[in-house]
Amino acid sequence: MIKSGFGFIALALVLFCCDNIADKKREGEFIAEKVLYHQNAISQLLDSLRPPIQRFSINGKKDTVVVGSVGILVAISSGTFSNSKGEIVSGKIHLNLVEVKSFPDIISAGLQTTSGERILQTAGMIFIDALSKGESLQIRPGKSIVMKMSGQRSFINAKVFTGEFNEDGNMNWKKVSGMETDLIPFPIDLLDFNNGAWECWYSEEQLRLLQDTKFKNTYIHTTEFESRMHIFNYYATCPQMNDLDDEIIKIYTDNISHDLFYADSLAALHLINNYKPLVDTTKVFRFDNVGWISFIYRSALQFAEERLGKPLDFDALGIDSTSTLKQLIDRGYSETEATHVLNLYNIRERAIKLRRDQQEVSELHSYVFSVTNLGWINVDRFLTDQESSESTFTVSVNSRDSLDVFVVSLIIPSYSVALNATNETDGSFSFTKKEEGYRKLPVGEEAIIMALSYKNTISYFGKKKIKIPKDGRIELQIEETSQDEIRRSISSILDQ
């Protein structure tokens, strides 16, 4: 019988000391182990493909912002972690961090993008664990850590998911929260409202208006508003749209006393009231007036659903680089509130420094969120039914050699989707279920099928570029391939 699983699930790597802490009985509270990668029959191959583990040492008594190698910021306040006895850990703490943001890393890590039976589109995944004296720690009740993740892809209305491996070794993501609703003000000289502009852009007069100091500590001077301007800029600034860009800017600048989501909803209402003949949300995007106006309208609706509020005015709150948790608690903040606002302030300061060092805006969207548990964390949104339809196609993996185990995956780069293959009774592989739990796919979209196997120290690999069909069978040849060649092929997947 051929076994199946998602490609590239590596050896179970539990970040504990050498003895099996999970099997020991302890006093106090048991802390579940955080599994980085699940064990798999071909782990000897997959072990060399996964993204690196970044290791940090922090002081539990101090506020800290950890910066990952590909841009994740993690703000941790003093006294955040406790051990299995419930004791606050105030000494040296070891952090283990894995960032999975690029598509090659998603593939190499062997992480799928599904929640139950629903397909997710990922903006990035993070694994984080904290240890002291060889023991895994937990975030104390009432405490949280704040993360800021930026990227070139803009997923509106993304949510935070936590991940666990099921008994088959497949990752499943469960939604736990949305993004932060408190905004972080940014210096105006670091915001670029024209970043990412194509053929059209905001005028110098419009930029001078948005850069006015009267908007300091309002949502106008935030990266969240910056990302909205990037979305609207795709078409609202073009000459054929007359004054749509001025109309949208006026809506936001006239309503700075309200929450950001209030202005988002007014922008959506303005579009449907004044451009209704050009709004059609039932069709797939196309490069014409209807396509672009519908895209902007849908974006405004999704922005409103995020329900983002107002920026935190750190000056008015009396918070600066010298503020401590104790000072805020003495001033009447609860420990939970003080932890949260200090983490947001520290995230802001580090994000400002990084953007100044870069000399330009490198991300088109950023995600700020809080978590109360360690382990796997994912920023995703659900793939909508509008973007997909029923598909029953299967894949047959062929090899000149006799192989016992295949791991097969479907990669859809334009959607940031990676799906597990399940084994059919005839030995083929499928990416949708045929009865209960049926999954749709974006039929017609370009995708890549990849397969791996490993036997007698020999690795096998195959991939094929396809357009996702509604049905039928696709043949995939798998051949003996060196690990270096597999790594190069995965790294160049977006160049295919």
N, C-alpha and C positions, 0 to 999 in steps of 0.2 A: 504494500500500500504506500503510495506516495504521500508524504506529509507536506503540509503547506504552512506558510507564515509570511509575514511581510519582510521583504528583502532588507537585509542589512541590520537585523536585530543582533546586537553583539552580546558578548559574554556578560552575565549578570555581574554588575560591578557595584557592590554596596559599599558606600564610603564609611566603613567602620574600621576599627583596628583589627588585627589579625584574628582574635578570638571572636566567636559568633555571639555577639552581644544580644542579638534577637532571641536566642535560645535561653538566655539567663533570666532568672527571676530576680526582680529588683525590689527594693523598698520604694514606696511611693508610686508615681505615675509611670506607666510603660510608654516609651516613645517608639513608634513604629519606624522601621528602617526605611530609608529612601533609596529605592532601586534606580540606578542610573540606566543600566541596560539589562534586558532580560536574557537569560541563557538560551542559546540556540544550537541546533545540531551542527551548524557550520561556523561556530564562533571563532575558530582559529583563523578563518579568513576575515570575518567581519571585524575582528578586534583591531585590525590595522587601518580600518577605514573611517572610524568615528572621529568627530571633532575633538580637539584637545580639552583636557580638564585644566582650568585655570585655578591656581591655588593662591589664597591670600591669608595673611595673618592680621587680625585686628585686636584691639584692646576693648574688652567688654565694658570698660568704664567710660569710654569716649564715644562721641558721635562720629560716625564714619560714613564716607561715600566711596564705594568701590566702583571702579571704572573697568568694564570688561574690554577685551581686545577689539571687539567689533562694535562698541558703543553703548552697551547697556550701562545704566547708572543704577546703583543700589544704595539707598540711604538707610542707615541703621543707627538708631539712637542708643545711648548708653542703657544698659540693663534690659536689653531686648530679649535675650535668650535665657532659658532655664534648663536644668538637667532633669533626669528622671526622678529625682527627689523633690523637685519643685524649687530648688535653690537657684537664685539668680547667679549667672556665671559672669564674674567681673574680671577674670584674668585673660590670658591669651586664648583666642578663639580662631580656629582654622575654618576658612570658607572654601568650598569647592564650587566652582561655577562652570557651566557649559552653556555657550551661546550658539543657538541654531537659527540663523537669520537667512543665510543664502540657500538657494535651492540645492546646490551640491551638498551642503551640510545637512539639510533635511534628509536627503537620500542616504548619505553616509551614516547618519545617526539611526536610520531605520525607523523613523517616526511617521506614523500615518496621521491624516487629518480628518478624523471622524469623531462624532459624538453620538454614541448609540448607533442608530442607523442613518444619521444625517451627516452630510458632507460639510466640512469646514474649509474655509480659506484662511490660511495662516499668515500673519504679519511677522511672526517670529516666536521662537520657543526658548525657554530658559530652564536650566536645572540648577538648583542651589541647595546646598546642605551646609550645616554648621556643626562643628565638632569641638569638644574640649576633652583633653586627656583620653582620647580614643573613643569617646562616647558621643553619639549623635544627640544634638540638642533640639529644642523646639522654641517657637516664638511664644512668649508668655501671653496668657490671657489678658486682653485689654491693650496689647501692644501690636504693632504691625511694622512692616518695612515697606518703603515706597520705591518703586522702580520707574525709570524713564527709558523707553526704548524708541529709537528713531529709525526711520528707514525710507527708502525711495518709493515704496508703495503706500498708497493712501487707502486704508480700509475704513470707510465711514461706519460708525456705529459698531465698532469692534467691542468684544467682551473678553473677560479674563476667564480662562479655563484652567483647571488642574488636571493632571494626567496620572493614570495608573495602568499598569499592565494587567491584562486579564490572564486567565489560566492558559490560554493559547500563546501567550507572549506578545499579544497585540496591544498597542496603546489605545486607550479610550479616554477622551477628554470630557470633563464635566464642567458646565458653566457655574461660576461662583459669584461673579460680580461684573460691573461695568467699569468704565474709566473714572478717574477722579472728576468730580464736578466742580471742585475749587480750582480756579485757574491760577497760573503763575505769571505775574507780570514780567516783561522782558524789556531791556533797554531798546529804544526805538532804532538806534543805529545798528543793531544786530538783526533787525527784521527786514526781510526782502520780499515785498509783496509781488514783485515781478519774477521771482525765481521760478523757473520751469516754464516761462511763457513761450509760446510757439510763435505764431505770426502776428499776434496782437498782444498789447500790454497796456498797463495803466500809464496815464500821462503824468508829466512832471507836476502839473497842477493837482491832480488827484493824490499823488504821493505826498506833496507838501501838506495837503489837508490831513491825511492819515498820520503824518509824522508830527503834527502839532502837539506841543507839550501839554495842552489841555486834556489830552487823552491818556496821560500818564496814569498808571494804576487802574485803567479801564480795560475792558476786553479787547479794545482796538490794538493795544500794545501787548498782545500775547501771541504765542506760536499757534494757538488754536485758531485765532482770527486770521493769522498769516496763512494757514492751510486752507481756510475758506476762500480767501482771496485767490489762492492758486487754482482752486476748483472753478470759481466763477470766471477767472481770467482766460480759461480755455476758449471762451466764445463771447462772453458778455462785453468784452472790450473791443470787439471787432467792429469796423465801420458800419456794416450792414445791420447791426443791432441798435444803431442810433445811440440812445442815451441809457441803455440798460445798465451799463456799469455805474453811471452816476446815480441811477435809481437805487441800485443795490447798496452802494456806499452810503447814500443818504439814509436808508432804512437803518443801517447799523450805527452810524454816527448820531442819529437822532434819538437812539434808544439806549444809550450807555448807562442810564440809571437802572435799567432792567437787567435780568439775567441774559446771558448770550443766547440761550435756547429760545427766548421770547423774540429776539430779533431774527433768529433763524426761521421761526414760524411765520413772521411777517414777510420775510423774503419769499418763502414758499407761497404765501397767500397772494402776494403781489404778482408773482409769475403766473399763477393759475387765473387770476382775475384779468390780467392785461395781455397775456400771451396764450390764452386757452387754445386757440386753433393750432398752435405749435407744440402743444403738450400731448404726448401719447406715450404712456408708460407701459403699454401692453406689448410693444415690439422691441426686438433686439436693437441695440444702438447702431446707428448709421451716421455717416459723415454728411449731414445736411442740417438745415435749420431745425427741423422737427427733432432730429436726434440730439443735437446739442442743447436745445432749450429743455427737452425732456430730461436730459442728463443733469442739467443745472437744477431743475425743479425737484427731481428725485433726490439729489444731493442735499438740497435745503431741507427737505422733509426728514432725511436721515440725520442731518445735523441737529434738527430740533429734537429728534428722538433721543439723542445723547444727553439732553437736559443739562448742558453745562451752564454753570452759574456765573458768578463774578470773580474777578481776581482777588486774591488775598493781598491786602495792603499791608505789607510787612512793616512799613514805616509807622503807620497808624497803630499797628499792634505792638509796636515797640520791640520788634525782633530784629536782631542783627547778628553778626558773626560771633559776638561775645555771649549771646544768650545761651542759657543752659536749661536743662529739663527742670532742675530744682527751682530756678528762678521763676519759670512759667507756672509751676505748681504752686509756689508761694504767692503768685499773683492771682490765683483762683482757677487756673486751668486744671482739669482732671488730667491724670497721667496719660490717658488715651488721647485727649485733645492735644496736650503738650507734645507728645511723641509725634503725632501726625503733622502738626504745623512745623515743628523743627525739621522733620524729614523733608517736607516740601521746600522749606527755605534752603536746606543744604543741597537738595537736588537742583534748585534754581541757581545757586552760586556756582556749582560745578558745571552745569549746562552752559551758563554764561561764559565761563572760562574756556570751555571746549570750543564754543562757537567763535570766540575771539581768536583762539589759537588757529582755527581752521581758515580764518580770513574770508569765509564765504558760507552761505547756507548750503549744507550738504544733504539735509533731509527735507523731504517734501511733506512729511507728516510725523508726528511724534505721539506716543502713547504714555500717559502717566497713570499709574494704578498702584493700589495697595494690596498686599497679601498678608495673610495671617498664618499661612502654613508653608513649610519648605517642601522641596521636591520639584516635580516637573510643573511648569507654568507655561501657558500658551495664550497669545493674543490672537483671537480669531473672529470671524463672522460666519454665519451659516450661508451656504450656497443656496440661493433661492430657486424655487421651482421654475420661475420664469427663465432662468439661465440653463435649465436642464430638461431632459425628457427621458422616457423609458429606453433602456438599452439592455440587450441580453447577450452581447457578443462574448465569446470565450477565447482563450489563448491556449494553444498547444505548444509545449516546449520540447524541442527535439535536440538530441545529442548523439554523436557517433559512439559515445561510451555509455556504459550502463551506470546510471546515477540513481541514488536512492531519495535524495531530498532536493527540492527546488524551492527557492524563495522568489516570488514574482511580485512586481509592483507596477502600478500605472501612475505616471507622472504627468501632470497637466500644468506646465510652467506658467502660462498666462493667468491661471487661476490660483497659483500657489497651493495646489492640491496634490496629495500623495495618498494612494489607496492600497489597501491590502488585497491580495488575491486569495480567494477561497477555492479549495479543491473540489471539483465536480466528480461524480461517480465514474465518469469515463476517463479520468486522469487529466482532463483539461482544467484550466483556471478561469475563474470569473470574478468580476469586480462588482456585481450586483446580485442581490438575492432574488430568487425566482418566485418565492411565496411570501411569507410574512417578512416584514422588514425590508421591503423592496426599496432599492436605491436607484435614483435617477442619475444620469450623467450628462455633461454638456456635449451632446451629440454634434459632430462636425468640427469640434475643436481639435487643434493639433495637440498631440500627446506623445509620450514615449513609454513603451513597454520595456521593462528591464527584468532580467532573471539572473540568479546566482546559484551556484552549487559548489560543493567541496567534497572531495573524496581522496583518501590516501595521499594527503598533503598536496593535492593538485586542485587548483581553483578553476572554476568555469564561469563564463560570463557571456551575456548576449543582450542586445538592445535593438529596438526597432522603432522608427518614427512612424506614427500613424495619424489618421484623422478618426476620431472616435465614431464607430459605426453604431447603427441601431441593433444590428444582429450579425450573425455569421461567426466564422472562426478565423483567427489570425495565427499563422505559423511563425514561431520564433526559434531560431537556431542558437544553441548555446555551445561555446567552444572553449577549449583549454586556453586560459588567459592568465598572465602573470599578475600579481597583486599591484605592481606599479602601473601596468597598463589599465587595470580596472580603475585605479585611483585617478589616472589621467582622463579616462573616459567619463567618469562621473563629474570631475571638475569642469569638463568642457561641455556638459550637457546642454547649456543654454546657447552654445555656439553651433549646435547641430542644425 
